[in-house]
Amino acid sequence: MDTFQTIISRRSIRHFKPGKISETEIEKLLTAAMQAPSARNTQSWQFVVITDKAIMIKIPQFHPYAEMLHEASVAIAVCGDQSLEQNVGYIIQNCSAATQNILLTAHDLGLGAVWLGIYPREPRMAGMKDLLQLPEYIVPVSLVALGHPDEKLETVVRFMPDRVHYDKW
Ligand SMILES: Cc1cc2nc3c(=O)[nH]c(=O)nc-3n(C[C@H](O)[C@H](O)[C@H](O)COP(=O)(O)O)c2cc1C
């Protein structure tokens, strides 16, 4: 797929078929994540790859929109590292860019994925910190559920000319 087609046709996939995601695919997803731009090139991210289903299915206990984790093969928690970047605003932007790279690469590989918001919801952040035993300086920002898609969603082009302003508002 060319880049624009990948971007335009990506959708959030929340139903998955059983099936493994290979180590090669996981490494490709993480390589894409770490290729994201970051403020001052701090690369202030850490990733927790969750393959243990027993851990994964505990997440819907504290995250109200995470039921698809019962069907997912793998989940990747994208976390900010405050020892590498103190400014939480930049951590969120850096980790969000990394998250989007994971989603686009998953789609390009024929996998399905959905972004689950963690930051800034305190109960979700506390739940992730506790479940994954994250050190105090690590901020859980997002979680990506991944698997082999069991649904096909239509491409929706969302371009809105009235949201575009040239030179002045
Ligand atoms: C910051 C953020 C948080 C999100 N959180 C959730 C979530 O908790 N659960 C979920 O099912 N989808 C979540 N989504 C996915 C959005 O619902 C989805 O991207 C949006 O409805 C547009 O649909 P599309 O991704 O298919 O284009 C989140 C997306 C973003 C960017």
The ligand as a Tripos MOL2 file, in Angstrom:
@<TRIPOS>MOLECULE
LIG
   31    33     1     0     0
SMALL
NO_CHARGES

@<TRIPOS>ATOM
      1 C1         -6.7650    9.3850   22.1690 C.3       1 LIG1
      2 C2         -7.6600    8.2790   21.6570 C.ar      1 LIG1
      3 C3         -8.3060    7.4640   22.5480 C.ar      1 LIG1
      4 C4         -9.1220    6.4260   22.1020 C.ar      1 LIG1
      5 N1         -9.6620    5.5670   23.0170 N.ar      1 LIG1
      6 C5        -10.3950    4.5070   22.5890 C.ar      1 LIG1
      7 C6        -10.8570    3.5410   23.5320 C.ar      1 LIG1
      8 O1        -10.6110    3.6460   24.7220 O.2       1 LIG1
      9 N2        -11.5660    2.4820   23.0600 N.ar      1 LIG1
     10 C7        -11.8510    2.3300   21.7240 C.ar      1 LIG1
     11 O2        -12.5020    1.3440   21.3640 O.2       1 LIG1
     12 N3        -11.4120    3.2470   20.7970 N.ar      1 LIG1
     13 C8        -10.6880    4.3050   21.2050 C.ar      1 LIG1
     14 N4        -10.1740    5.2070   20.2870 N.ar      1 LIG1
     15 C9        -10.4510    5.0170   18.8390 C.3       1 LIG1
     16 C10       -11.4780    6.0400   18.3260 C.3       1 LIG1
     17 O3        -12.7450    5.7340   18.8470 O.3       1 LIG1
     18 C11       -11.4680    6.0080   16.7860 C.3       1 LIG1
     19 O4        -10.1910    6.3380   16.3110 O.3       1 LIG1
     20 C12       -12.4890    6.9800   16.1830 C.3       1 LIG1
     21 O5        -13.8010    6.5730   16.4970 O.3       1 LIG1
     22 C13       -12.3630    7.0840   14.6650 C.3       1 LIG1
     23 O6        -12.5360    5.8190   14.0540 O.3       1 LIG1
     24 P1        -11.4060    5.1450   13.1290 P.3       1 LIG1
     25 O7        -10.1710    4.9550   13.9850 O.co2     1 LIG1
     26 O8        -11.9970    3.8380   12.6850 O.co2     1 LIG1
     27 O9        -11.1050    6.0460   11.9970 O.co2     1 LIG1
     28 C14        -9.3330    6.2430   20.7080 C.ar      1 LIG1
     29 C15        -8.6790    7.0930   19.8020 C.ar      1 LIG1
     30 C16        -7.8390    8.0730   20.2700 C.ar      1 LIG1
     31 C17        -7.0920    8.9370   19.2680 C.3       1 LIG1
@<TRIPOS>BOND
     1     1     2 1
     2     2     3 ar
     3     2    30 ar
     4     3     4 ar
     5     4     5 ar
     6     4    28 ar
     7     5     6 ar
     8     6     7 ar
     9     6    13 1
    10     7     8 2
    11     7     9 ar
    12     9    10 ar
    13    10    11 2
    14    10    12 ar
    15    12    13 ar
    16    13    14 ar
    17    14    15 1
    18    14    28 ar
    19    15    16 1
    20    16    17 1
    21    16    18 1
    22    18    19 1
    23    18    20 1
    24    20    21 1
    25    20    22 1
    26    22    23 1
    27    23    24 1
    28    24    25 2
    29    24    26 1
    30    24    27 1
    31    28    29 ar
    32    29    30 ar
    33    30    31 1
@<TRIPOS>SUBSTRUCTURE
     1 LIG1         1 GROUP 0 **** ****
